[in-house]
Amino acid sequence: MKHLFLSLLAFGSLLASNAQTNLAQPGKTFKTVTDIKVSTNINFAGQDIETVTNGETTTLDTIKSISANGYTYSSTITRVKGEVKVMGQDQNFDSDDSALRNNPEMADLFKALNVPNLIEVKDGKLFSQSQKVDAIIKMGGADDQAKYLFLLPSNNLKEGFQWTDSTTSEADSKTVSEYTIKQITDNTIILEVKANLVLKETMNRNGMDIVQNLKGTALATRTYNKASRLLMNETSNVDLGGTMEMMGQSAPVTSKGTITTTVTD
């Protein structure tokens, strides 16, 4: 089985493959709906607390540029909705509700609403973005913002082909991923992604800093349009465990969830 690192890929063949694949071009727009279902258990001050979160985020995305080793796109969140269940209480949220949108307690969740996030992808990995997306929207960073275009050179496009890569953020979060092309049909490419995750993140909730230190795994299946190389859908199952530090205490936490992404153009 062949392996390679994305950082060493020869993307020079990309331009030659564009005519063959009708690769999505700059100016291409698409709508993304990300559905998150996650159950989190935390033991804080001797009390077991379960939180169940169901959230749906809608974005409008535009490809800005494509280069020999990556692409840049703009992603604008247009709606966030869902519910949080904790200790017998339900809290619903929907950014279309003007009263809720103007509630100061919800400011952290809605601050990215209708603000374009310019995301740069290099060598198949997130390189930079103009703003940070809230953890409740992206499940603590476990969702991959670099997944929307599949730019593997055509000569490596074969069933069973594998490669690995790793990413490290400035907050010491790290993801090591193994990719396998599981199936190629006349119209689609099906990619399996196995990832080992280390997530270190500081969130602010109502003026209080919460520090997450989590480790775990994610297993995703992605389906791409074979001609345009644009993502069609993805289902990712995430299993995380570690600690959450707040109010001077460190509490053990486990979190399991499913992230489903659907792209329409």
FENVEN-V963771 format. One record per residue. N is the residue number from 1. OMEGA is omega in whole degrees, 0 to 359 (* if undefined). NEAR is the number of other C-alpha atoms within 8 Angstrom. D_LAST is the distance of its C-alpha to the last C-alpha in Angstrom with 1 decimal. Layout:
# FENVEN-V963771
{{N/OMEGA/NEAR/D_LAST} {N/OMEGA/NEAR/D_LAST}}
This chain:
# FENVEN-V963771
{{1/183/5/34.8} {2/178/6/33.5} {3/172/8/32.5} {4/174/9/31.4} {5/182/9/30.5} {6/181/10/27.2} {7/181/6/29.4} {8/183/6/31.2} {9/176/8/28.5} {10/182/6/28.9} {11/179/9/25.5} {12/179/8/27.2} {13/181/9/26.0} {14/183/12/22.4} {15/179/8/22.8} {16/183/8/24.4} {17/184/10/21.7} {18/182/9/18.9} {19/182/8/20.0} {20/188/7/20.2} {21/187/10/16.8} {22/183/8/14.6} {23/177/10/13.7} {24/187/8/10.8} {25/174/8/12.8} {26/185/9/13.7} {27/178/7/11.9} {28/178/9/8.4} {29/177/9/6.5} {30/180/10/4.3} {31/181/11/6.1} {32/174/12/8.8} {33/180/11/11.6} {34/181/11/14.8} {35/181/11/17.7} {36/172/14/21.2} {37/186/11/24.3} {38/176/11/27.4} {39/182/11/31.1} {40/177/11/33.5} {41/181/11/37.3} {42/175/11/39.6} {43/184/11/43.4} {44/180/10/44.4} {45/177/5/48.2} {46/181/5/49.0} {47/176/6/46.5} {48/182/8/43.6} {49/176/10/40.5} {50/176/10/37.4} {51/178/11/34.1} {52/182/11/31.1} {53/171/12/27.8} {54/183/11/24.7} {55/177/13/21.9} {56/180/12/18.3} {57/178/13/16.4} {58/178/12/13.2} {59/169/12/11.8} {60/189/12/9.8} {61/179/12/9.6} {62/175/12/10.3} {63/183/14/11.9} {64/181/11/15.4} {65/176/9/17.3} {66/180/10/18.0} {67/182/6/21.6} {68/183/8/23.8} {69/178/9/23.7} {70/181/12/20.5} {71/176/12/17.8} {72/177/12/17.3} {73/178/12/14.4} {74/180/12/14.6} {75/182/12/13.8} {76/178/12/14.9} {77/181/14/15.9} {78/179/10/15.7} {79/173/11/17.4} {80/178/15/19.6} {81/178/11/21.5} {82/181/11/23.8} {83/175/11/27.4} {84/178/11/30.2} {85/180/11/33.2} {86/176/10/36.4} {87/176/7/40.1} {88/180/5/39.7} {89/178/6/37.7} {90/174/8/34.1} {91/177/7/32.2} {92/176/8/28.9} {93/180/10/26.6} {94/183/11/23.8} {95/175/11/22.9} {96/177/7/22.5} {97/186/8/26.3} {98/180/7/28.0} {99/179/6/31.3} {100/181/10/29.9} {101/181/12/27.8} {102/178/8/31.1} {103/182/8/33.1} {104/181/5/34.4} {105/180/6/34.3} {106/187/10/30.5} {107/181/10/30.2} {108/182/9/29.3} {109/188/8/26.4} {110/186/10/24.9} {111/180/6/25.8} {112/185/10/22.5} {113/177/9/20.8} {114/176/7/19.0} {115/181/7/20.4} {116/175/8/18.1} {117/181/10/18.8} {118/187/11/19.0} {119/180/14/18.7} {120/180/12/20.3} {121/177/13/20.2} {122/178/10/23.2} {123/175/9/24.3} {124/184/12/21.6} {125/174/8/22.7} {126/180/12/22.2} {127/179/8/24.6} {128/173/7/24.3} {129/187/10/22.5} {130/177/7/23.7} {131/180/7/24.1} {132/181/5/24.8} {133/183/7/22.7} {134/185/10/25.0} {135/181/9/26.0} {136/179/8/25.2} {137/185/12/21.5} {138/179/10/21.5} {139/173/9/24.5} {140/179/11/26.9} {141/183/8/24.9} {142/177/10/24.3} {143/188/8/20.5} {144/181/7/19.5} {145/180/7/17.5} {146/193/9/17.7} {147/196/8/15.8} {148/174/7/12.2} {149/181/8/13.3} {150/190/10/16.0} {151/177/8/18.4} {152/178/8/21.4} {153/186/11/23.4} {154/182/8/23.4} {155/177/5/27.1} {156/184/7/26.5} {157/181/9/23.8} {158/180/8/26.0} {159/180/9/26.4} {160/181/9/28.7} {161/184/12/28.1} {162/170/12/28.5} {163/179/12/28.6} {164/170/12/29.2} {165/177/10/28.7} {166/176/8/29.8} {167/177/8/28.9} {168/179/8/31.3} {169/181/7/30.7} {170/177/5/33.4} {171/179/6/34.1} {172/168/9/35.1} {173/182/12/32.1} {174/176/11/31.5} {175/174/11/29.2} {176/188/11/30.2} {177/173/11/27.6} {178/183/11/28.1} {179/177/11/25.3} {180/172/12/25.7} {181/186/15/23.6} {182/184/10/24.4} {183/174/9/22.9} {184/177/11/21.4} {185/178/6/20.5} {186/188/5/19.5} {187/188/8/15.8} {188/170/11/15.6} {189/180/13/17.4} {190/185/12/18.8} {191/174/13/20.2} {192/181/12/22.8} {193/174/13/23.7} {194/185/11/27.1} {195/168/11/27.8} {196/190/11/31.1} {197/166/14/30.6} {198/186/12/33.0} {199/175/14/31.8} {200/188/11/34.0} {201/175/10/32.7} {202/177/8/34.4} {203/176/9/32.9} {204/179/9/34.5} {205/179/8/34.9} {206/177/5/37.0} {207/181/5/38.9} {208/177/8/39.6} {209/177/9/38.4} {210/182/11/37.3} {211/177/11/37.3} {212/171/13/35.4} {213/188/11/36.7} {214/172/12/34.8} {215/178/11/34.6} {216/184/11/32.8} {217/173/11/30.3} {218/177/14/26.7} {219/186/11/25.5} {220/171/11/21.8} {221/182/11/20.0} {222/175/13/16.6} {223/181/12/14.7} {224/169/14/12.8} {225/186/12/11.3} {226/183/11/14.6} {227/185/10/13.7} {228/185/9/11.2} {229/178/13/12.7} {230/178/12/9.5} {231/175/14/10.3} {232/178/11/9.2} {233/178/11/12.0} {234/169/13/15.4} {235/183/11/18.7} {236/176/11/21.4} {237/187/11/24.9} {238/180/14/26.9} {239/186/11/30.8} {240/175/11/32.5} {241/179/11/36.1} {242/182/11/38.4} {243/174/11/39.7} {244/183/12/38.8} {245/178/11/41.2} {246/178/10/41.9} {247/177/5/45.1} {248/181/5/47.1} {249/177/6/46.4} {250/185/9/44.5} {251/175/11/43.0} {252/184/11/41.8} {253/171/12/38.2} {254/183/11/36.1} {255/176/12/32.4} {256/181/11/30.2} {257/178/11/26.7} {258/177/11/23.4} {259/178/14/20.0} {260/181/11/17.0} {261/178/11/13.5} {262/182/10/10.3} {263/174/11/6.8} {264/179/7/3.8} {265/*/5/0.0}}
